[in-house]
Amino acid sequence: MPLELLTPGEKGEILEIRHCGGCGGGCHSHGHHDHNHSPGHQHHKKATATRAEEMGLRVGKQVEMLKNDGNLLLLLVDEARIAIDRRMARSIKVKGINA
């Protein structure tokens, strides 16, 4: 499920971060690849780290939702609080963890 669906207090494990590295992640948000990018936009199987990964959100990490309202989500990852917007949260797939 998308990270944005976790409610405050829920925990999840990151399964996938969908982003091609140059188009803001929008081409992967619905599970298909849209080739309507600007000229010169190239997709690589192993792209550079996404913005989410740069912030410490990586596949296999456990996250806890602290706040989920409006457009801003506050997460706890490795004892650090990270704020992300809903669009980024939509591109991160998690599985719920029963505490």
N, C-alpha and C positions, 0 to 999 in steps of 0.2 A: 504494500500500500504506500501511497505517497507520504512523506514525512509530515506534510501539512495536516494530515488527518489525526495525528496524535493529539490527545487532550492533555492539559496540564496534569503532571504527576505520572503520566504514562512513559514507559521506556521502550526503546526499540533498538534493533541492530541494523546498521546500514548494509544493504544488500547490493545497491547499485547507485551510481551517480551518473546521470545521463547528460552528456554535454559534449559537443564536438570541438570545443576550444576556441571557436571564432565567431559563432553566430548568436551568442547569448543563450544557447541551450534550447531555443524555441523549436529547432528542427526535430528534436527528440521527444517533445513533451506529450505527444499523442501516440507514441509507439511506432511511428513510421518516419521515414527519412524524406524530407522535402528538399528538393534540389533548387529551390528558388532563392539562391544566395547571390550576393554581389559577385561580379566577375572576379576571378582570382581566388575565390574562397575555396580552400582545399581541405579535404577531410583525410585524416590519417587514422589508421587503426589504433595507434598508440599516441594520442595527442598529449600535449603538455598538460600539466596539472590544471584542473578546473579551479575556479575561484573558491568553490566549496572545499576542495582539497587543500588549497593554500591556507584556509581558515582552520584546518585540523579535522575536517569531516572526511573520513576515509572509509572504504568498504571494510566491514568487520568491526568498526567502532560502535560502542554502545552510546546512545544519547538518551537524555531525559528531557521531556518537554516541560519547561518552567512556565511559559506564558504563550498563549496562542489566541490572539485577538487582533482584529483588523488586518493590517498588512504585515505586521511585525511578529516574528516568532523568536522566543528566547529559549535557548537550549543549554543544557549542561553536558559538556563533553570533556572527559579527563579533568574534572574539577575546575574547568574554565567555563565561563558563561559566554555564549556566542549568540549574537543577534543576526538573523537572516530575514530576507523578505519572502513573501509567500511564493513568488515566482521561482526562487531558488529552491525552496522547500518542495515544490511540486516536482522538481527534477531529481529528487533524492528518494529512492525506494527503500523502505524499511520493513522488517518483520517485528511484530509486537513481542515483547518479552514479559512473561508473567513474573512479577517480583515476589 
